[in-house]
């Protein structure tokens, strides 16, 4: 079996953001290996042998418009991967970088995506519980213009206070809301997201610093480890643990997969879900296993 053919990227046009570092860089390396023509975008310079790279700030509508104009007329797979951590005072910036700019860019490029093409985002386990904000997220998603959305954010300071979480929850809401919308389903365009767990990347230091109330690197690292790793005596993922599955999701291998939020966290969020279900039923794991043994 020809593995390159199975992926279906050979000679295809791929656009990917955030490719200067971390998961997206790792995905870009694999896309190149698989023979894709890659157009890569980042706020920082990209040091990979892509077909064309663009430097630009994707939190800004004008910058997105400028880059969109220069991208190819036909795109087979679009990957939106860039992201930042949250620091106080940066609530709106986080919405623009981690969600709204990505939504805007996907919508500007949708008519160039080929039939049976794919749009794939990197969200996060941080978006876990997106169902709780779904109605509000859909309200935001349906606003007609960038300016309307900025006004909406201004009017909802309570929602954007949990900045990183809310942006990722909106992203996950977007995937589930759009997968069967006319513009996607009529041309069989797939839309999915991967939701990574703790991964060592260019963002790690910022995540650590921003998690500690005092901005203390070590305290933040311990807090993150307590939330994401301690319960399973776990370890942080490497960029390729996320970048490679991302490439698979956008490929022909997953030709019938759409609307999915794929948690790549060694089972952590599944455990959160099952724990919540057991709590809701007021049964402990011990009780369940005792029942099973009788
Ligand atoms: N690292 C983790 O533990 C983790 C966990 C869950 C989700 N994520 C998500 O994974 C994605 C990839 O991040 P990463 O961890 O590989 O970090 P990274 O910092 O290594 O990569 C992110 C890239 O996005 C680029 N970027 C940031 N702001 C930009 C902007 N305004 N315009 C254009 N490019 C911009 C950065 O320059 C960088 O190259 C992000 O969306 C992040 O939220 C990361």
py3Dmol code that shows the C-alpha trace and the ligand (Angstrom):
import py3Dmol

protein = """\
ATOM      1  CA  UNK A   1       0.000   0.000   0.000  1.00  0.00           C
ATOM      2  CA  UNK A   2       1.304   3.457  -0.908  1.00  0.00           C
ATOM      3  CA  UNK A   3       1.080   5.401   2.342  1.00  0.00           C
ATOM      4  CA  UNK A   4       1.514   8.793   0.683  1.00  0.00           C
ATOM      5  CA  UNK A   5      -1.477   8.036  -1.551  1.00  0.00           C
ATOM      6  CA  UNK A   6      -3.490   6.954   1.477  1.00  0.00           C
ATOM      7  CA  UNK A   7      -2.998  10.363   3.098  1.00  0.00           C
ATOM      8  CA  UNK A   8      -3.804  12.053  -0.205  1.00  0.00           C
ATOM      9  CA  UNK A   9      -1.628  15.139   0.314  1.00  0.00           C
ATOM     10  CA  UNK A  10       0.754  14.530  -2.593  1.00  0.00           C
ATOM     11  CA  UNK A  11       0.637  17.552  -4.930  1.00  0.00           C
ATOM     12  CA  UNK A  12      -2.264  19.040  -2.892  1.00  0.00           C
ATOM     13  CA  UNK A  13      -2.453  22.614  -1.651  1.00  0.00           C
ATOM     14  CA  UNK A  14      -2.412  23.034   2.102  1.00  0.00           C
ATOM     15  CA  UNK A  15      -2.634  26.249   4.145  1.00  0.00           C
ATOM     16  CA  UNK A  16      -1.491  26.113   7.767  1.00  0.00           C
ATOM     17  CA  UNK A  17      -1.179  28.788  10.460  1.00  0.00           C
ATOM     18  CA  UNK A  18       1.119  28.890  13.489  1.00  0.00           C
ATOM     19  CA  UNK A  19       3.780  26.941  11.600  1.00  0.00           C
ATOM     20  CA  UNK A  20       6.820  28.656  13.151  1.00  0.00           C
ATOM     21  CA  UNK A  21       6.657  26.552  16.304  1.00  0.00           C
ATOM     22  CA  UNK A  22       5.222  23.668  18.301  1.00  0.00           C
ATOM     23  CA  UNK A  23       2.409  21.420  17.079  1.00  0.00           C
ATOM     24  CA  UNK A  24       1.837  23.250  13.822  1.00  0.00           C
ATOM     25  CA  UNK A  25       5.543  23.179  12.934  1.00  0.00           C
ATOM     26  CA  UNK A  26       5.545  19.463  13.552  1.00  0.00           C
ATOM     27  CA  UNK A  27       2.413  19.064  11.386  1.00  0.00           C
ATOM     28  CA  UNK A  28       4.029  21.145   8.635  1.00  0.00           C
ATOM     29  CA  UNK A  29       7.125  18.922   8.629  1.00  0.00           C
ATOM     30  CA  UNK A  30       4.923  15.867   8.115  1.00  0.00           C
ATOM     31  CA  UNK A  31       2.815  17.585   5.425  1.00  0.00           C
ATOM     32  CA  UNK A  32       6.022  18.362   3.515  1.00  0.00           C
ATOM     33  CA  UNK A  33       7.167  14.773   3.931  1.00  0.00           C
ATOM     34  CA  UNK A  34       3.834  13.635   2.487  1.00  0.00           C
ATOM     35  CA  UNK A  35       4.326  15.773  -0.621  1.00  0.00           C
ATOM     36  CA  UNK A  36       1.929  18.676   0.033  1.00  0.00           C
ATOM     37  CA  UNK A  37       2.463  22.168  -1.348  1.00  0.00           C
ATOM     38  CA  UNK A  38       2.368  24.071   1.913  1.00  0.00           C
ATOM     39  CA  UNK A  39       1.480  27.754   2.385  1.00  0.00           C
ATOM     40  CA  UNK A  40       2.385  28.554   5.972  1.00  0.00           C
ATOM     41  CA  UNK A  41       1.589  31.608   8.083  1.00  0.00           C
ATOM     42  CA  UNK A  42       2.858  32.859  11.443  1.00  0.00           C
ATOM     43  CA  UNK A  43       3.535  36.102  13.278  1.00  0.00           C
ATOM     44  CA  UNK A  44       7.144  34.871  13.515  1.00  0.00           C
ATOM     45  CA  UNK A  45       9.440  33.782  10.669  1.00  0.00           C
ATOM     46  CA  UNK A  46       8.981  30.169   9.502  1.00  0.00           C
ATOM     47  CA  UNK A  47      12.176  28.198   8.952  1.00  0.00           C
ATOM     48  CA  UNK A  48      10.775  25.248   6.990  1.00  0.00           C
ATOM     49  CA  UNK A  49      11.102  24.656   3.215  1.00  0.00           C
ATOM     50  CA  UNK A  50       7.423  25.411   2.490  1.00  0.00           C
ATOM     51  CA  UNK A  51       6.091  26.502  -0.908  1.00  0.00           C
ATOM     52  CA  UNK A  52       5.477  29.994   0.460  1.00  0.00           C
ATOM     53  CA  UNK A  53       5.514  31.492   3.933  1.00  0.00           C
ATOM     54  CA  UNK A  54       3.777  34.622   5.175  1.00  0.00           C
ATOM     55  CA  UNK A  55       4.509  36.660   8.255  1.00  0.00           C
ATOM     56  CA  UNK A  56       1.513  38.423   9.776  1.00  0.00           C
ATOM     57  CA  UNK A  57      -0.465  39.077  12.922  1.00  0.00           C
ATOM     58  CA  UNK A  58      -3.627  36.978  12.640  1.00  0.00           C
ATOM     59  CA  UNK A  59      -5.328  38.867  15.467  1.00  0.00           C
ATOM     60  CA  UNK A  60      -5.862  41.733  12.995  1.00  0.00           C
ATOM     61  CA  UNK A  61      -8.601  41.719  10.360  1.00  0.00           C
ATOM     62  CA  UNK A  62      -6.491  43.818   7.911  1.00  0.00           C
ATOM     63  CA  UNK A  63      -3.564  41.401   8.233  1.00  0.00           C
ATOM     64  CA  UNK A  64      -5.813  38.395   7.613  1.00  0.00           C
ATOM     65  CA  UNK A  65      -7.333  40.170   4.575  1.00  0.00           C
ATOM     66  CA  UNK A  66      -3.850  40.947   3.230  1.00  0.00           C
ATOM     67  CA  UNK A  67      -2.665  37.344   3.545  1.00  0.00           C
ATOM     68  CA  UNK A  68      -5.921  35.819   2.272  1.00  0.00           C
ATOM     69  CA  UNK A  69      -5.469  37.846  -0.937  1.00  0.00           C
ATOM     70  CA  UNK A  70      -2.083  36.216  -1.511  1.00  0.00           C
ATOM     71  CA  UNK A  71      -3.151  32.627  -0.809  1.00  0.00           C
ATOM     72  CA  UNK A  72      -3.898  30.197  -3.675  1.00  0.00           C
ATOM     73  CA  UNK A  73      -7.283  30.183  -5.408  1.00  0.00           C
ATOM     74  CA  UNK A  74      -7.804  26.502  -4.613  1.00  0.00           C
ATOM     75  CA  UNK A  75      -7.017  24.949  -1.233  1.00  0.00           C
ATOM     76  CA  UNK A  76      -7.437  21.265  -0.374  1.00  0.00           C
ATOM     77  CA  UNK A  77      -6.813  21.394   3.356  1.00  0.00           C
ATOM     78  CA  UNK A  78      -6.814  24.321   5.768  1.00  0.00           C
ATOM     79  CA  UNK A  79      -5.291  24.024   9.241  1.00  0.00           C
ATOM     80  CA  UNK A  80      -5.856  26.811  11.787  1.00  0.00           C
ATOM     81  CA  UNK A  81      -3.406  26.219  14.593  1.00  0.00           C
ATOM     82  CA  UNK A  82      -2.011  29.478  15.966  1.00  0.00           C
ATOM     83  CA  UNK A  83      -2.714  30.403  19.559  1.00  0.00           C
ATOM     84  CA  UNK A  84      -1.590  32.301  22.647  1.00  0.00           C
ATOM     85  CA  UNK A  85      -1.896  31.991  26.431  1.00  0.00           C
ATOM     86  CA  UNK A  86      -3.951  34.441  28.462  1.00  0.00           C
ATOM     87  CA  UNK A  87      -2.551  37.230  30.597  1.00  0.00           C
ATOM     88  CA  UNK A  88      -4.759  39.742  32.475  1.00  0.00           C
ATOM     89  CA  UNK A  89      -5.791  42.620  30.253  1.00  0.00           C
ATOM     90  CA  UNK A  90      -5.482  40.475  27.102  1.00  0.00           C
ATOM     91  CA  UNK A  91      -9.046  39.102  27.155  1.00  0.00           C
ATOM     92  CA  UNK A  92     -10.019  40.517  23.768  1.00  0.00           C
ATOM     93  CA  UNK A  93      -6.683  39.680  22.137  1.00  0.00           C
ATOM     94  CA  UNK A  94      -7.087  36.047  23.180  1.00  0.00           C
ATOM     95  CA  UNK A  95     -10.584  35.942  21.607  1.00  0.00           C
ATOM     96  CA  UNK A  96      -9.209  37.370  18.355  1.00  0.00           C
ATOM     97  CA  UNK A  97      -6.156  35.100  18.119  1.00  0.00           C
ATOM     98  CA  UNK A  98      -7.614  31.868  19.483  1.00  0.00           C
ATOM     99  CA  UNK A  99     -11.089  32.049  17.997  1.00  0.00           C
ATOM    100  CA  UNK A 100     -12.496  34.975  16.111  1.00  0.00           C
ATOM    101  CA  UNK A 101      -9.593  35.519  13.703  1.00  0.00           C
ATOM    102  CA  UNK A 102      -9.605  31.780  12.959  1.00  0.00           C
ATOM    103  CA  UNK A 103     -13.357  31.773  12.289  1.00  0.00           C
ATOM    104  CA  UNK A 104     -12.976  34.858  10.090  1.00  0.00           C
ATOM    105  CA  UNK A 105     -10.088  33.354   8.143  1.00  0.00           C
ATOM    106  CA  UNK A 106     -11.911  30.031   7.620  1.00  0.00           C
ATOM    107  CA  UNK A 107     -14.929  31.932   6.296  1.00  0.00           C
ATOM    108  CA  UNK A 108     -12.841  34.098   3.967  1.00  0.00           C
ATOM    109  CA  UNK A 109     -11.261  30.959   2.507  1.00  0.00           C
ATOM    110  CA  UNK A 110     -14.228  28.586   2.474  1.00  0.00           C
ATOM    111  CA  UNK A 111     -15.187  29.190  -1.156  1.00  0.00           C
ATOM    112  CA  UNK A 112     -11.621  28.251  -2.166  1.00  0.00           C
ATOM    113  CA  UNK A 113     -11.651  24.918  -0.317  1.00  0.00           C
ATOM    114  CA  UNK A 114     -12.117  22.094  -2.793  1.00  0.00           C
ATOM    115  CA  UNK A 115     -15.078  19.701  -2.602  1.00  0.00           C
ATOM    116  CA  UNK A 116     -14.261  16.955  -0.073  1.00  0.00           C
ATOM    117  CA  UNK A 117     -11.580  19.236   1.359  1.00  0.00           C
ATOM    118  CA  UNK A 118     -10.999  19.792   5.069  1.00  0.00           C
ATOM    119  CA  UNK A 119     -10.795  22.531   7.701  1.00  0.00           C
ATOM    120  CA  UNK A 120      -9.081  21.479  10.929  1.00  0.00           C
ATOM    121  CA  UNK A 121      -8.435  23.538  14.060  1.00  0.00           C
ATOM    122  CA  UNK A 122      -6.287  23.080  17.134  1.00  0.00           C
ATOM    123  CA  UNK A 123      -8.520  23.711  20.114  1.00  0.00           C
ATOM    124  CA  UNK A 124      -7.660  22.447  23.630  1.00  0.00           C
ATOM    125  CA  UNK A 125      -8.779  20.399  26.617  1.00  0.00           C
ATOM    126  CA  UNK A 126      -9.237  23.942  27.961  1.00  0.00           C
ATOM    127  CA  UNK A 127     -12.469  24.052  25.933  1.00  0.00           C
ATOM    128  CA  UNK A 128     -13.899  21.088  27.873  1.00  0.00           C
ATOM    129  CA  UNK A 129     -17.490  21.942  28.861  1.00  0.00           C
ATOM    130  CA  UNK A 130     -18.117  23.971  25.674  1.00  0.00           C
ATOM    131  CA  UNK A 131     -21.766  22.889  25.836  1.00  0.00           C
ATOM    132  CA  UNK A 132     -22.292  25.339  28.706  1.00  0.00           C
ATOM    133  CA  UNK A 133     -21.627  28.383  26.506  1.00  0.00           C
ATOM    134  CA  UNK A 134     -22.988  26.941  23.252  1.00  0.00           C
ATOM    135  CA  UNK A 135     -26.001  29.239  22.976  1.00  0.00           C
ATOM    136  CA  UNK A 136     -23.900  32.344  23.561  1.00  0.00           C
ATOM    137  CA  UNK A 137     -21.201  31.080  21.214  1.00  0.00           C
ATOM    138  CA  UNK A 138     -23.763  30.573  18.432  1.00  0.00           C
ATOM    139  CA  UNK A 139     -25.029  34.116  18.987  1.00  0.00           C
ATOM    140  CA  UNK A 140     -21.461  35.358  18.454  1.00  0.00           C
ATOM    141  CA  UNK A 141     -20.849  33.025  15.499  1.00  0.00           C
ATOM    142  CA  UNK A 142     -23.904  34.379  13.671  1.00  0.00           C
ATOM    143  CA  UNK A 143     -22.972  38.053  13.921  1.00  0.00           C
ATOM    144  CA  UNK A 144     -22.447  39.281  10.365  1.00  0.00           C
ATOM    145  CA  UNK A 145     -19.261  41.348  10.695  1.00  0.00           C
ATOM    146  CA  UNK A 146     -15.938  41.548  12.544  1.00  0.00           C
ATOM    147  CA  UNK A 147     -17.008  44.895  14.062  1.00  0.00           C
ATOM    148  CA  UNK A 148     -20.287  43.431  15.318  1.00  0.00           C
ATOM    149  CA  UNK A 149     -18.302  40.674  17.020  1.00  0.00           C
ATOM    150  CA  UNK A 150     -15.930  43.167  18.671  1.00  0.00           C
ATOM    151  CA  UNK A 151     -18.951  45.081  19.993  1.00  0.00           C
ATOM    152  CA  UNK A 152     -20.454  41.811  21.269  1.00  0.00           C
ATOM    153  CA  UNK A 153     -17.234  41.026  23.137  1.00  0.00           C
ATOM    154  CA  UNK A 154     -17.304  44.516  24.701  1.00  0.00           C
ATOM    155  CA  UNK A 155     -20.845  43.832  25.895  1.00  0.00           C
ATOM    156  CA  UNK A 156     -19.926  40.439  27.401  1.00  0.00           C
ATOM    157  CA  UNK A 157     -16.974  41.088  29.719  1.00  0.00           C
ATOM    158  CA  UNK A 158     -18.215  38.334  32.038  1.00  0.00           C
ATOM    159  CA  UNK A 159     -17.853  35.692  29.326  1.00  0.00           C
ATOM    160  CA  UNK A 160     -14.444  36.732  28.072  1.00  0.00           C
ATOM    161  CA  UNK A 161     -13.030  36.906  31.581  1.00  0.00           C
ATOM    162  CA  UNK A 162     -12.195  33.204  31.329  1.00  0.00           C
ATOM    163  CA  UNK A 163     -10.409  34.253  28.177  1.00  0.00           C
ATOM    164  CA  UNK A 164      -8.533  31.146  26.988  1.00  0.00           C
ATOM    165  CA  UNK A 165     -11.305  28.780  28.035  1.00  0.00           C
ATOM    166  CA  UNK A 166     -14.059  30.853  26.401  1.00  0.00           C
ATOM    167  CA  UNK A 167     -12.159  31.224  23.122  1.00  0.00           C
ATOM    168  CA  UNK A 168     -11.561  27.468  22.907  1.00  0.00           C
ATOM    169  CA  UNK A 169     -15.178  26.759  23.894  1.00  0.00           C
ATOM    170  CA  UNK A 170     -16.316  29.026  21.050  1.00  0.00           C
ATOM    171  CA  UNK A 171     -14.010  27.172  18.664  1.00  0.00           C
ATOM    172  CA  UNK A 172     -15.447  23.821  19.705  1.00  0.00           C
ATOM    173  CA  UNK A 173     -18.991  25.202  19.432  1.00  0.00           C
ATOM    174  CA  UNK A 174     -18.123  26.450  15.944  1.00  0.00           C
ATOM    175  CA  UNK A 175     -17.032  23.003  14.744  1.00  0.00           C
ATOM    176  CA  UNK A 176     -20.197  21.328  16.000  1.00  0.00           C
ATOM    177  CA  UNK A 177     -22.431  24.149  14.718  1.00  0.00           C
ATOM    178  CA  UNK A 178     -20.936  24.315  11.222  1.00  0.00           C
ATOM    179  CA  UNK A 179     -20.336  20.677  10.304  1.00  0.00           C
ATOM    180  CA  UNK A 180     -23.784  20.179   8.756  1.00  0.00           C
ATOM    181  CA  UNK A 181     -24.360  23.762   7.677  1.00  0.00           C
ATOM    182  CA  UNK A 182     -25.171  24.188   4.007  1.00  0.00           C
ATOM    183  CA  UNK A 183     -21.827  25.721   3.083  1.00  0.00           C
ATOM    184  CA  UNK A 184     -19.936  22.733   4.476  1.00  0.00           C
ATOM    185  CA  UNK A 185     -22.258  19.820   3.784  1.00  0.00           C
ATOM    186  CA  UNK A 186     -23.269  20.724   0.217  1.00  0.00           C
ATOM    187  CA  UNK A 187     -19.639  20.407  -0.925  1.00  0.00           C
ATOM    188  CA  UNK A 188     -18.754  17.659   1.572  1.00  0.00           C
ATOM    189  CA  UNK A 189     -16.160  19.811   3.278  1.00  0.00           C
ATOM    190  CA  UNK A 190     -15.129  18.365   6.626  1.00  0.00           C
ATOM    191  CA  UNK A 191     -14.567  20.475   9.735  1.00  0.00           C
ATOM    192  CA  UNK A 192     -12.919  19.088  12.891  1.00  0.00           C
ATOM    193  CA  UNK A 193     -10.705  20.075  15.795  1.00  0.00           C
ATOM    194  CA  UNK A 194      -8.114  18.314  17.874  1.00  0.00           C
ATOM    195  CA  UNK A 195      -8.138  19.134  21.592  1.00  0.00           C
ATOM    196  CA  UNK A 196      -4.620  18.657  22.947  1.00  0.00           C
ATOM    197  CA  UNK A 197      -3.695  18.079  26.550  1.00  0.00           C
ATOM    198  CA  UNK A 198      -0.549  19.460  28.172  1.00  0.00           C
ATOM    199  CA  UNK A 199       2.197  19.621  25.522  1.00  0.00           C
ATOM    200  CA  UNK A 200       5.709  21.028  25.713  1.00  0.00           C
ATOM    201  CA  UNK A 201       5.876  23.754  23.039  1.00  0.00           C
ATOM    202  CA  UNK A 202       6.707  27.403  22.571  1.00  0.00           C
ATOM    203  CA  UNK A 203       3.654  28.199  24.706  1.00  0.00           C
ATOM    204  CA  UNK A 204       4.671  26.202  27.763  1.00  0.00           C
ATOM    205  CA  UNK A 205       6.433  29.026  29.584  1.00  0.00           C
ATOM    206  CA  UNK A 206       3.526  31.424  28.990  1.00  0.00           C
ATOM    207  CA  UNK A 207       0.995  28.814  30.143  1.00  0.00           C
ATOM    208  CA  UNK A 208       3.019  28.215  33.311  1.00  0.00           C
ATOM    209  CA  UNK A 209       3.446  31.900  34.062  1.00  0.00           C
ATOM    210  CA  UNK A 210      -0.173  32.749  33.321  1.00  0.00           C
ATOM    211  CA  UNK A 211      -1.578  29.916  35.452  1.00  0.00           C
ATOM    212  CA  UNK A 212       0.146  31.131  38.616  1.00  0.00           C
ATOM    213  CA  UNK A 213      -1.753  34.027  40.250  1.00  0.00           C
ATOM    214  CA  UNK A 214       1.661  35.552  41.091  1.00  0.00           C
ATOM    215  CA  UNK A 215       3.008  34.964  37.579  1.00  0.00           C
ATOM    216  CA  UNK A 216       5.535  32.568  39.092  1.00  0.00           C
ATOM    217  CA  UNK A 217       6.920  30.089  36.566  1.00  0.00           C
ATOM    218  CA  UNK A 218       7.523  27.222  38.987  1.00  0.00           C
ATOM    219  CA  UNK A 219       4.238  27.615  40.831  1.00  0.00           C
ATOM    220  CA  UNK A 220       2.408  27.666  37.470  1.00  0.00           C
ATOM    221  CA  UNK A 221       4.227  24.542  36.323  1.00  0.00           C
ATOM    222  CA  UNK A 222       3.165  22.722  39.497  1.00  0.00           C
ATOM    223  CA  UNK A 223      -0.434  23.891  39.118  1.00  0.00           C
ATOM    224  CA  UNK A 224      -0.582  22.686  35.508  1.00  0.00           C
ATOM    225  CA  UNK A 225       0.970  19.392  36.508  1.00  0.00           C
ATOM    226  CA  UNK A 226      -1.642  19.008  39.276  1.00  0.00           C
ATOM    227  CA  UNK A 227      -4.518  19.625  36.854  1.00  0.00           C
ATOM    228  CA  UNK A 228      -3.352  17.648  33.835  1.00  0.00           C
ATOM    229  CA  UNK A 229      -0.738  15.111  34.903  1.00  0.00           C
ATOM    230  CA  UNK A 230      -0.803  14.194  38.580  1.00  0.00           C
ATOM    231  CA  UNK A 231      -3.999  12.115  38.558  1.00  0.00           C
ATOM    232  CA  UNK A 232      -2.424   9.621  36.106  1.00  0.00           C
ATOM    233  CA  UNK A 233       1.223  10.098  37.047  1.00  0.00           C
ATOM    234  CA  UNK A 234       1.491  11.409  33.497  1.00  0.00           C
ATOM    235  CA  UNK A 235       3.885  13.342  31.315  1.00  0.00           C
ATOM    236  CA  UNK A 236       3.517  16.244  28.912  1.00  0.00           C
ATOM    237  CA  UNK A 237       3.120  15.410  25.229  1.00  0.00           C
ATOM    238  CA  UNK A 238       5.601  16.408  22.519  1.00  0.00           C
ATOM    239  CA  UNK A 239       4.534  18.609  19.579  1.00  0.00           C
ATOM    240  CA  UNK A 240       4.426  15.638  17.196  1.00  0.00           C
ATOM    241  CA  UNK A 241       1.962  13.841  19.509  1.00  0.00           C
ATOM    242  CA  UNK A 242      -0.486  16.524  18.380  1.00  0.00           C
ATOM    243  CA  UNK A 243       0.900  17.623  15.005  1.00  0.00           C
ATOM    244  CA  UNK A 244       0.816  14.146  13.457  1.00  0.00           C
ATOM    245  CA  UNK A 245      -2.784  13.283  14.433  1.00  0.00           C
ATOM    246  CA  UNK A 246      -3.780  16.751  13.176  1.00  0.00           C
ATOM    247  CA  UNK A 247      -2.369  15.860   9.756  1.00  0.00           C
ATOM    248  CA  UNK A 248      -4.271  12.555   9.833  1.00  0.00           C
ATOM    249  CA  UNK A 249      -7.572  14.271  10.679  1.00  0.00           C
ATOM    250  CA  UNK A 250      -7.220  16.662   7.735  1.00  0.00           C
ATOM    251  CA  UNK A 251      -6.238  13.854   5.348  1.00  0.00           C
ATOM    252  CA  UNK A 252      -8.181  11.459   3.098  1.00  0.00           C
ATOM    253  CA  UNK A 253      -7.721   8.786   5.769  1.00  0.00           C
ATOM    254  CA  UNK A 254     -10.481  10.531   7.723  1.00  0.00           C
ATOM    255  CA  UNK A 255     -12.643  11.160   4.642  1.00  0.00           C
ATOM    256  CA  UNK A 256     -15.922  10.406   6.495  1.00  0.00           C
ATOM    257  CA  UNK A 257     -15.077  12.253   9.730  1.00  0.00           C
ATOM    258  CA  UNK A 258     -16.594  15.650  10.383  1.00  0.00           C
ATOM    259  CA  UNK A 259     -17.843  17.723  13.322  1.00  0.00           C
ATOM    260  CA  UNK A 260     -15.482  15.948  15.706  1.00  0.00           C
ATOM    261  CA  UNK A 261     -13.644  17.338  18.714  1.00  0.00           C
ATOM    262  CA  UNK A 262     -10.832  14.887  19.178  1.00  0.00           C
ATOM    263  CA  UNK A 263      -9.305  14.940  22.631  1.00  0.00           C
ATOM    264  CA  UNK A 264      -5.658  13.915  22.577  1.00  0.00           C
ATOM    265  CA  UNK A 265      -4.939  13.791  26.285  1.00  0.00           C
ATOM    266  CA  UNK A 266      -4.268  10.151  27.139  1.00  0.00           C
ATOM    267  CA  UNK A 267      -7.845   9.815  28.368  1.00  0.00           C
ATOM    268  CA  UNK A 268      -7.858  12.619  30.922  1.00  0.00           C
ATOM    269  CA  UNK A 269     -11.087  14.304  29.803  1.00  0.00           C
ATOM    270  CA  UNK A 270     -12.826  10.944  29.381  1.00  0.00           C
ATOM    271  CA  UNK A 271     -12.015  10.331  33.032  1.00  0.00           C
ATOM    272  CA  UNK A 272     -13.413  13.748  33.943  1.00  0.00           C
ATOM    273  CA  UNK A 273     -16.618  12.844  32.076  1.00  0.00           C
ATOM    274  CA  UNK A 274     -16.955   9.397  33.620  1.00  0.00           C
ATOM    275  CA  UNK A 275     -16.170  10.832  37.068  1.00  0.00           C
ATOM    276  CA  UNK A 276     -18.916  13.419  36.645  1.00  0.00           C
ATOM    277  CA  UNK A 277     -21.372  10.744  35.508  1.00  0.00           C
ATOM    278  CA  UNK A 278     -20.599   8.588  38.515  1.00  0.00           C
ATOM    279  CA  UNK A 279     -20.950  11.580  40.803  1.00  0.00           C
ATOM    280  CA  UNK A 280     -24.266  12.443  39.207  1.00  0.00           C
ATOM    281  CA  UNK A 281     -25.441   8.890  39.889  1.00  0.00           C
ATOM    282  CA  UNK A 282     -23.820   9.038  43.326  1.00  0.00           C
ATOM    283  CA  UNK A 283     -21.936   5.857  42.691  1.00  0.00           C
ATOM    284  CA  UNK A 284     -18.257   5.329  43.256  1.00  0.00           C
ATOM    285  CA  UNK A 285     -15.994   3.287  41.017  1.00  0.00           C
ATOM    286  CA  UNK A 286     -15.757   0.770  43.898  1.00  0.00           C
ATOM    287  CA  UNK A 287     -19.555   0.417  44.024  1.00  0.00           C
ATOM    288  CA  UNK A 288     -19.746  -0.057  40.262  1.00  0.00           C
ATOM    289  CA  UNK A 289     -17.040  -2.728  40.300  1.00  0.00           C
ATOM    290  CA  UNK A 290     -18.688  -4.484  43.275  1.00  0.00           C
ATOM    291  CA  UNK A 291     -21.954  -4.599  41.321  1.00  0.00           C
ATOM    292  CA  UNK A 292     -20.119  -5.953  38.295  1.00  0.00           C
ATOM    293  CA  UNK A 293     -18.592  -8.726  40.414  1.00  0.00           C
ATOM    294  CA  UNK A 294     -21.940  -9.982  41.733  1.00  0.00           C
TER     295      UNK A 294
END
"""
ligand_1 = """\
44
LIG
N 1.000 23.577 24.452
C -0.074 23.106 25.064
O -0.005 22.538 26.169
C -1.431 23.256 24.407
C -2.516 22.530 24.947
C -3.746 22.639 24.328
C -3.906 23.420 23.203
N -2.842 24.126 22.699
C -3.063 24.917 21.481
O -2.209 24.446 20.482
C -2.052 25.440 19.471
C -0.600 25.480 19.025
O 0.186 26.001 20.087
P 1.571 25.357 20.575
O 1.333 24.804 21.917
O 2.142 24.519 19.499
O 2.405 26.693 20.839
P 3.552 27.441 19.998
O 3.741 28.746 20.670
O 4.728 26.553 19.888
O 2.870 27.657 18.585
C 1.890 28.647 18.369
C 2.249 29.451 17.139
O 1.223 30.444 16.927
C 1.870 31.632 16.518
N 1.027 32.801 16.802
C 0.679 33.287 18.020
N -0.037 34.403 17.875
C -0.152 34.635 16.557
C -0.788 35.643 15.794
N -1.419 36.679 16.350
N -0.703 35.570 14.431
C -0.052 34.547 13.840
N 0.570 33.573 14.502
C 0.521 33.607 15.854
C 3.163 31.656 17.336
O 4.128 32.526 16.793
C 3.575 30.194 17.294
O 4.427 29.914 16.210
C -2.588 26.721 20.077
O -3.856 26.996 19.521
C -2.747 26.376 21.558
O -3.771 27.109 22.162
C -1.612 24.055 23.282
"""
view = py3Dmol.view(width=600, height=400)
view.addModel(protein, "pdb")
view.setStyle({"model": 0}, {"cartoon": {"style": "trace"}})
view.addModel(ligand_1, "xyz")
view.setStyle({"model": 1}, {"stick": {}})
view.zoomTo()
view.show()
